[in-house]
Amino acid sequence: MTAAMVGWAHLPFGKHADETVESLVVKAASAALEDAGIAAEDVDEILFGHFNAGFSAQDFTASLVLQADPALRFTPATRVENACATGSAAVHQGVRAIASGDARVVLVVGVEQMTTTPGPEIGKNLLKASYLKEEGDIPAGFAGVFGKIADSYFQKYGDQSDALAKIAAKNHKNGVGNPFAQMRKDLGFDFCRAESERNPYVAGPLKRTDCSLVSDGAAAMVLTDPATALGMKKAIAFRATSHVQDFLPMSKRDILKFEGCSKAWGEALGEAGMALEDLSFVETHDCFTIAELIEYEAMGLTKEGEGARAILEGWTEMDGKLPVNPSGGLKAKGHPIGATGVSMHVMTAMQLAGEAGDIQVKNAEIGGIFNMGGAAVANYVSVLQSMK
């Protein structure tokens, strides 16, 4: 065990026109310190996840965290970015700072404000997480990238529309019980499966219900070493972490395999000394439903091309053998880029601390997290377990 979470905060995700990046950061950072019972002057380092890419005019943002408390002044603060995995990149850097002994207490904050940006600009900003030289002209922006992946998957393995609709319906049903989720509405399988005026096709076989939400939000956590954590009121340990970076161009990879995801899961589970079936639940990166489907295969839950089994046979439902995205995932919870990875870790910690309320997984002991940037380019896996 390299580090432990001893406090956290999660702001509701959604449209927050009355907030700014700065106000979101200050609220999340202050609440996390209060939850941990850690004084600002005891923080040794700050890691800040903020993708931006044009969403905020203020592009130099690491020092905004210091405004959560005057005592944070002069604390080292670094902005970390790795596309949609930006939040997990910040978390993993924090874990490394603790494990190396360079810091005893680390504050990690992730944020994004996306909804104040005009629609066309949102798509342009998100497409920056792809290889623009080859993929910049794909219609429908980043949704078009995953629409292309879905098209290729359907061509190879057959029409998976039922499975994708089941994934969307599952995550929206789970999101109803999550007070931080942007969309708390059980849409049902039939609505997610059928094309309609309210659920049109967006890219390839992907409909609106197959796509994650444009969101504003922030989440934060306090990390410390395991020995110190044992004396705190809460202690959620990192059993393992893995970061695997793959080629950026899809043309250099078999995009249907998510090989970086597979390797990251293998490394993390190996480090933790456990198998996938030892996990109580998983929070995975469902930026699009086709991503969650392929991630079932990449994590080893099913064989290649058989990911549909996991959802159609109920394996990944809340009462299944491996609940996936009990929080509602990016699909229902929302996807404020820089905050997403931090959010996934906070939601996992809440499960392991027994604080997840209506979305609590029964007997949750060990949680797995997969957060990715781009189309399986930046791949981060964490395995968490309560120390108490």
PyMOL commands that set and color helices and strands:
alter all, ss='L'
color gray80, all
select helices_A, chain A and resi 21-36+40-42+62-68+70-72+83-100+119-127+132-135+141-157+161-175+188-193+208-210+226-229+250-252+259-272+276-278+289-298+307-312+329-333+337-352+357-359
alter helices_A, ss='H'
color red, helices_A
select strands_A, chain A and resi 4-10+45-49+77-80+105-113+201-203+206-207+216-224+236-245+281-284+366-373+378-386
alter strands_A, ss='S'
color yellow, strands_A
deselect
rebuild
show_as cartoon
